[in-house]
């Protein structure tokens, strides 16, 4: 792939092995459709969600695209009374990413990050490469070399 996103440059600089996937010509932002385009089970393709707690602190949750974040569980995990999804218009100024291209790697600043525990079940997972139309596939172990995160059950059952 000739095109490099900032996420790919960060991975290259840290010498983290990954595979880049592009579906830019589709313009797709729906996670389940992206999994189908990549010919991967949607449980292996993760979306990055940014939330805001009652305290005003922001938190990142990385969950399979077919799942929904359980806000009660999520609040408990990060020690907040309650959390809610960040408004779309606040995403770019806060993270440097737009909706549909938000990656846990390379945000403007680091936020406490939780990855759904199912990521441990796969050799590699897919996360956004930081731009609509691009995903990077890497092991959760390699991801842990770039960002700090904890595993937890944070989805609606």
N, C-alpha and C positions, 0 to 999 in steps of 0.2 A: 504494500500500500504506500503510495507516494505521499499521501497526506498524513500529517502528524498533529494530533491535538495536544494541548498542554498536558493532559493526563499521560499520554504516551511519552512525551518528553521527560516528565517526572520519572516514569517507570524506567526509561532508557538510562537516565542519569544515575538512578539507584541500582542499575544492572539487574532489574527484576524481569524475569521472563514472563511474557504475556503474548497472547495472540490478538491481533486487531481484527475486528469485523466491521464491514461497512454495508449499510443499506440506505445510504444517503439519497439515492435516486427515488426511494419510496416516500420520503418525508414522514415516515411513520413514527408516532410517539406512543402508541398504545402498546404496553408491554407484552400482552399476550400475542398480538399480531407480530411484534418484533421477534418473539420466541419462535413463532411459526416460520417467519422469513429466514431465521438462522437455523431452522430445522433442529431446534433444541427443545427439550421438555421445559415448559414455562416455570417449573420449580427451580431450575438452574439459572434462570435469568432474574436478576435482582433489580429492584428500583430503589432509588435514594429519596427518602422523604425527610423534609426539614420541618421541625415543630418548634413551638414556643411554649414554655412553661408559665405557670402562674407567676413565677418569680421574674419573668422577663428573659430568662436564659433560653438559649436555643439548643436543640438536640437533633441528632441525625439518626435515622433508623433506616437500615438496609434490609429489605424484605423481598421474598419472591413476588414477581409481578402479578401472580394470580391471587395473592393474599391481600387482606386489608389490615392496616395497623389497628391494634386494639389500644385505644387511647388510655383506658384505665390501667391496663398492664404496663403500657409505656411509661405513664406517669410514675407508677410504683417503682419501675426499674431505675429511673433517674432521680427518684426521691422528691418528686413534685406532687403537690395536691392535685393538680390537673394540668393537662397539656392539650394544645390544639394544633392543627396543621397551620403552617405559616401561609399567609396569603400569597398568591402567585406573584403579585406585583412587588412584594418584598424580597423575593428570592434572589433576583439578580444583584441588587445593591448589597445584600448580605453575603452571598456565596460567590458571586461572579458567574453563576450559571443561570440558564433560563429553564423554564419548565420543559421537561422532556429531554433535557441534556444535563441534568444534575448528577454529578459524580461524588462519591465520598472522598475521592482523591483530588487534592489541589484546590480546595475551597480557599477563599480569601483569608479565613482564619479557621483554626481547628475547633470543632464543637464535639462534645461528648458523643460518641458514636456507638450504637448497638446494632449488631448484625443478627438476624434471625438464626437460631441454632441449627436449622436445617442446612446451612452452608457447610457445616462439618461433614455432611453426608456425601459430598461431591469432591472429586479430585480438583475440579475447577468450577468457578462460577463466572457469570457474566455481570459486569456493571457498566454503567454509562462511561464512555470515554470523554465526557464533558462537552459533547456537542451532539445535537440531534443528528441521528443517522450513523453514529459510531458507538461500538461497544468494545470493551476489552475483556478478554477471558484470561483469568489467572487463578491461582490457588488462593484460598483464604489465608493460608500460611504466609504466602508471599505478600498478600495485602497487609498482613499484620506487621510487615517490615517497613511499611510506609505510613500507616495510620494506626493509632491505638484504638482498639475497640473491645467490647465484650460481647459474648454470645448470650442471647436470652430468648425466651419464648415471648414474643411481643405481637403476635397476630391473633385475629379473631378466629376462634375455632369453628 
